[in-house]
Amino acid sequence: MLMAKKILFIIPSLAAGGTERVISTICNNIDTTKYDPHIYLISDTKRAYVINPNVTVHSNNFSRSLSALPHMIKTVRALKPDILFLTQSHINLLLTAVKFLLPRSVTLVARENILVSLRNKKWKYKKTFDYLYRVLYKRLDTIICQCEDMAKDLIDNFGIKKEQIVVINNPVDFDMINSKKDDPIDLDFDFDLVTMGRFVPFKSYIDLIEAMPYVDENVTLLMIGDGPDRGMYEARIKELKLGSRIKLLGRTKNPFKYLSRAKLLAFTSRYEGFPNAVLEAGACGLPVVGYTCLGGLNEIIATPDSGLLLKERAPKQLAKAINSSMKKQFDKEKIVNLTYTRYNSKKIMDNYEELFDQISKK
């Protein structure tokens, strides 16, 4: 009997987040007769995802990835995994920088989660980060991109070879979503629109708040999430006297019970990777209205059956799109079926295991 190939996933934590959800889905669904999955947690606090007992979790409590680096190297050298699976940009850079300290037998795989060239623009030392990506990412054996835009970005702007890249979309765990989406809601607020994501500048939720005065006055908005821009949102909501129409819910372990009861998901990001919020909305039969952007959004919302995306970024135009979409009769079952056919966990796991099989044969 062949020994299962060991895969070590390195991830900051299992707190609520898109990357964390994807990695937990991969580990919980991987064929353990062929693969022996391990998760290295840089910080094991505020777990939002349950991990199956047949996945070995290496828990730590480092405050930063950089401070954890010596211990990460030590763990990799001790475990000698067949595949070292890196999950976020800063971890990808750190481990490729010290590749010479890792066992030579290890295949280095990294999953990219954003359009690097656009994200780097916000950094003070943009040119330095651009240089690091150009040099260090070439040391990776395989780079997993979530969408075609992400792959094109690495090829065009960082000189990564096409042969080095594999595009695998994010999986949607329908069993988990279906088990939670009908849970009762204890919320004294009726809502029509919903958003789900971090309150950070590139999400551009301020545009949605600015659009609400032009949206039909009986339409209300529930914003799921939290982040550094919360204070700005609260202040603008107060200035526009929208307190009765917009509620900031904060983080929740079960967003699906809200998605399943809303009428539209509002989406305003300037750029994305492959937005889990849109995928999970689709799993709940929820259409999307908002702005188009670079990333995987246009691949997910490929037809008018799934929503309406605007090229012009303007609150008044967004309000018009919301008003027209609220009147449209979307086929929720069709949206669910489209999402399932393209992104169900089994389909995406087949893509991952095909990649792992190819690596194992080398």
C-alpha positions in Angstrom: 0.0 0.0 0.0 1.3 3.4 -1.0 2.0 5.9 1.8 -0.2 8.9 1.9 1.6 12.1 0.6 2.0 14.6 3.4 0.8 18.2 2.7 1.5 21.0 5.2 -0.7 24.0 4.9 0.7 27.2 6.5 -2.0 29.8 7.4 -2.1 32.7 9.8 -5.2 31.5 11.7 -8.6 29.9 11.3 -10.4 33.1 12.2 -13.3 34.2 9.9 -12.0 35.0 6.5 -12.0 34.0 2.8 -8.6 32.2 2.8 -9.3 30.5 6.1 -12.6 29.2 4.8 -11.1 27.9 1.6 -8.2 26.1 3.3 -10.5 24.5 5.9 -12.8 23.3 3.1 -9.8 21.8 1.2 -8.5 20.0 4.3 -11.9 18.7 5.4 -12.6 17.3 1.9 -9.3 16.0 0.8 -8.9 12.2 0.2 -7.1 11.1 3.3 -6.3 7.7 1.8 -4.0 9.5 -0.6 -3.0 12.6 1.3 -2.0 13.3 4.9 -3.1 16.9 5.6 -1.4 19.0 8.3 -2.3 22.7 9.1 0.3 25.0 10.7 -1.5 27.8 12.5 0.7 30.8 13.2 -1.9 32.0 15.8 -4.6 29.6 17.0 -7.1 32.1 18.3 -10.8 32.8 17.5 -11.3 29.7 15.3 -14.3 30.2 13.1 -14.0 26.9 11.2 -14.2 23.3 12.5 -11.4 21.0 11.2 -12.0 17.3 10.8 -10.1 15.1 13.4 -8.2 13.3 10.6 -6.4 16.6 9.9 -3.3 17.2 12.1 -3.3 20.8 13.4 -0.1 22.4 14.7 -1.2 25.2 17.0 0.9 28.2 17.9 0.4 31.7 19.3 2.8 33.9 17.5 1.7 37.5 17.1 3.3 37.9 13.6 4.3 35.7 10.7 7.9 37.1 10.8 8.4 36.1 14.5 7.0 32.6 13.7 9.5 32.1 10.8 12.2 30.2 12.7 9.6 27.8 14.1 8.0 27.4 10.7 11.3 26.4 9.2 12.0 24.0 12.1 8.5 22.4 11.7 9.0 22.0 7.9 12.4 20.4 8.4 11.0 18.0 11.1 7.8 17.0 9.2 9.5 16.8 5.7 6.2 17.2 3.9 5.9 16.2 0.2 4.1 19.5 -0.5 4.4 22.8 1.4 1.2 24.7 0.7 1.5 28.5 1.4 -1.7 30.4 1.7 -1.2 34.2 1.8 1.1 36.7 0.1 3.3 37.6 3.0 3.7 33.9 4.0 4.6 33.1 0.3 7.3 35.8 0.4 8.7 34.7 3.7 9.1 31.0 2.9 10.4 31.5 -0.6 13.0 33.9 0.8 14.3 31.0 3.0 13.7 28.2 0.6 17.4 27.3 0.8 16.8 26.3 4.5 14.0 23.9 3.6 14.4 20.2 2.6 15.1 19.9 -1.1 12.5 17.2 -1.5 9.7 19.7 -0.6 7.5 21.0 -3.5 6.6 24.6 -2.8 3.0 25.5 -3.8 1.5 28.9 -3.1 -2.1 30.1 -3.3 -2.4 33.8 -4.3 -5.5 35.5 -2.9 -5.5 39.0 -4.6 -4.4 40.9 -7.6 -0.9 41.7 -6.5 -0.2 44.7 -8.6 -3.3 46.6 -7.4 -2.8 45.6 -3.8 0.9 46.7 -3.8 -0.1 50.2 -4.9 -1.3 51.0 -1.4 2.0 50.1 0.2 4.5 52.8 1.1 7.3 50.7 -0.4 5.5 49.6 -3.5 8.7 49.3 -5.7 10.3 47.1 -3.0 7.4 44.8 -2.8 7.1 44.6 -6.6 10.8 43.6 -6.8 10.3 40.9 -4.1 7.4 39.4 -6.0 9.3 39.4 -9.2 12.3 37.6 -7.6 10.8 35.4 -5.0 7.7 34.1 -6.7 9.9 32.5 -9.4 11.2 30.2 -6.7 7.8 28.6 -6.3 7.1 25.3 -8.0 3.4 26.1 -8.6 1.3 29.2 -8.0 -2.5 28.7 -7.6 -4.5 31.6 -8.9 -8.2 31.9 -8.1 -9.1 33.5 -11.4 -7.8 34.4 -14.9 -7.3 38.1 -14.0 -5.0 37.1 -11.1 -3.0 34.8 -13.4 -2.7 37.5 -16.0 -1.5 40.0 -13.4 1.3 37.8 -12.3 2.4 37.0 -15.9 2.1 40.6 -17.2 3.4 42.5 -14.2 5.8 40.2 -12.4 7.3 38.0 -15.2 5.9 34.7 -13.9 5.8 32.0 -16.5 2.4 30.8 -17.6 3.6 27.2 -17.0 4.1 28.0 -13.3 0.5 28.9 -12.8 -2.6 26.8 -12.3 -6.1 28.5 -12.1 -8.4 26.9 -9.5 -11.5 28.7 -8.4 -12.7 28.7 -4.7 -14.9 25.9 -3.5 -18.3 26.3 -2.1 -19.3 24.0 0.7 -23.0 23.5 0.0 -23.5 20.9 2.7 -22.3 23.4 5.4 -24.2 26.3 4.0 -27.5 24.3 3.6 -27.1 23.2 7.2 -27.0 26.8 8.5 -29.0 29.0 6.1 -32.4 28.3 7.7 -31.3 29.0 11.3 -33.5 31.5 13.0 -32.6 35.2 13.1 -32.8 37.2 16.3 -32.6 40.6 14.7 -35.0 43.5 15.2 -34.4 44.8 11.7 -36.0 43.9 8.4 -33.5 44.1 5.5 -33.5 43.9 1.7 -29.9 44.4 0.7 -26.9 42.8 2.4 -23.2 43.2 2.2 -20.6 40.8 3.6 -16.9 41.6 4.0 -14.2 43.6 5.8 -14.8 47.3 6.3 -11.6 48.4 4.5 -11.0 51.0 1.8 -10.8 48.7 -1.3 -14.3 47.3 -0.5 -15.7 50.8 -1.2 -18.8 50.3 1.0 -18.9 54.1 1.4 -20.2 54.2 -2.2 -23.2 52.1 -1.1 -23.9 54.3 1.9 -23.7 57.3 -0.4 -26.2 55.6 -2.8 -28.8 54.8 -0.2 -30.5 58.3 -0.2 -31.3 57.6 -3.9 -32.5 54.1 -3.4 -36.3 53.7 -2.9 -37.0 54.8 0.7 -38.5 51.4 1.8 -35.3 49.5 0.9 -33.0 48.7 3.8 -29.4 47.5 4.1 -27.7 45.1 6.5 -23.9 45.3 6.5 -22.2 42.1 7.8 -18.6 42.5 8.8 -16.2 44.9 10.7 -12.9 46.7 10.2 -11.0 50.0 10.4 -13.6 51.9 8.2 -16.5 51.2 10.6 -16.2 54.6 12.3 -16.3 56.4 9.0 -19.4 54.4 7.9 -21.2 55.2 11.2 -20.4 58.9 10.9 -21.7 59.1 7.3 -24.8 57.1 8.1 -25.6 59.6 10.8 -24.9 62.6 8.6 -27.2 61.2 5.9 -29.9 60.4 8.5 -29.9 56.7 7.4 -29.9 55.1 10.8 -33.3 53.6 10.3 -32.3 52.1 6.9 -28.8 50.8 7.5 -27.6 48.4 10.2 -24.0 47.4 10.8 -24.3 43.9 12.1 -20.6 43.1 12.8 -19.0 39.7 12.4 -21.1 36.6 12.6 -20.3 32.9 12.5 -23.4 32.2 10.4 -23.8 34.8 7.6 -25.8 32.3 5.5 -29.1 32.8 7.5 -28.9 36.5 6.4 -27.9 35.8 2.8 -30.8 33.4 2.4 -33.3 35.9 3.6 -32.1 39.0 1.7 -33.2 40.1 -1.8 -29.9 41.3 -3.2 -26.1 41.2 -2.3 -24.6 44.7 -2.9 -21.0 44.6 -4.1 -18.7 47.6 -4.5 -15.1 46.4 -4.3 -12.4 48.1 -6.5 -10.7 44.8 -7.0 -11.0 41.3 -5.6 -9.5 37.8 -5.8 -12.4 35.4 -6.2 -15.0 36.8 -3.8 -16.3 34.2 -1.4 -19.2 36.5 -0.5 -20.5 36.4 -4.0 -20.1 32.6 -4.3 -21.9 32.1 -1.0 -24.6 34.5 -2.0 -25.1 32.4 -5.1 -25.3 29.2 -3.0 -28.2 30.9 -1.2 -29.9 31.9 -4.4 -29.1 35.6 -3.9 -28.4 37.8 -7.0 -25.7 40.5 -7.0 -25.9 44.2 -7.8 -22.9 46.5 -7.9 -19.7 47.5 -9.7 -17.7 45.3 -12.0 -14.0 45.1 -11.0 -10.8 43.2 -11.8 -10.7 39.8 -10.2 -13.0 36.8 -10.5 -16.3 38.7 -10.1 -17.0 38.8 -13.9 -16.4 35.1 -14.1 -19.0 34.4 -11.4 -21.6 36.9 -12.5 -21.3 35.9 -16.2 -25.0 36.3 -17.1 -27.9 38.7 -16.2 -29.5 35.7 -14.5 -27.1 36.1 -11.6 -27.2 39.9 -11.2 -26.3 43.3 -12.6 -22.8 44.8 -12.7 -22.0 48.4 -13.6 -18.9 49.7 -15.3 -19.4 53.3 -14.0 -18.6 53.7 -10.3 -21.1 56.3 -9.2 -23.5 56.2 -6.2 -26.5 57.5 -8.2 -26.0 54.9 -10.9 -25.6 52.2 -8.2 -28.9 53.4 -6.7 -30.6 53.1 -10.1 -29.3 49.5 -10.5 -30.5 48.6 -7.0 -33.9 50.0 -7.7 -34.3 48.1 -11.0 -32.9 44.9 -9.5 -35.3 45.1 -6.6 -38.2 45.0 -9.1 -36.7 42.1 -11.2 -37.9 38.6 -10.6 -34.6 36.6 -10.3 -34.8 32.8 -10.4 -33.2 31.8 -7.0 -33.2 28.1 -7.9 -31.3 28.8 -11.1 -28.7 30.9 -9.3 -28.2 28.1 -6.8 -27.8 25.5 -9.6 -25.4 27.7 -11.6 -23.2 28.1 -8.5 -23.3 24.5 -7.6 -22.5 23.3 -11.1 -19.4 25.5 -11.3 -18.1 25.7 -7.8 -19.2 22.8 -5.6 -16.6 21.4 -3.3 -16.4 18.1 -5.1 -15.6 19.7 -8.4 -13.0 22.1 -7.0 -11.4 19.3 -4.9 -11.0 17.2 -8.0 -9.0 20.1 -9.5 -6.8 20.3 -6.3 -6.3 16.6 -6.1 -5.4 16.4 -9.8 -2.7 19.1 -9.2 -1.4 17.2 -6.1 -1.4 13.9 -8.1 0.7 15.6 -10.9 3.1 17.0 -8.3 3.4 13.6 -6.6 4.4 11.9 -9.9 7.3 14.3 -10.5 
